Amino acid sequence: MFITAENIRTGEVRTFLGKERILVPDSKHTEETRSLCAHWETVEDCLDLRKYSKFFYVSESEGKWQRGEEVLISTERPVSDRPGSKSLSMDHVDSYRVLGIFLEKE
């Protein structure tokens, strides 16, 4: 399985392959808020991503957490710097709009 998506900020179209990890929003809410809850999934486990219009990508250097673990994405500064905090600033997160979800033929 793979996903094609457009970077909301740059317009770049990218393909995300099955083993890549992305942050999936916990709700379909689109209104502006101070923070957004999301959880880690691999692309191949995200067939239900079609329920949402976007997802988030974080480089490996910015965040390494476990599958399914909740992450708070802050749209405002400052982000909590408590030890063990699972928060990311939106500055370190790329937002993508889903263009298509494809199942690979074997």
Beta strands, then each sheet from edge to edge (+ up, - down):
strand 1: 2-7
strand 2: 13-17
strand 3: 21-25
strand 4: 35-42
strand 5: 54-57
strand 6: 70-74
strand 7: 87-89
strand 8: 94-102
sheet 1: 2+ 1- 8+ 5-
sheet 2: 3+ 4- 6+ 7+
end
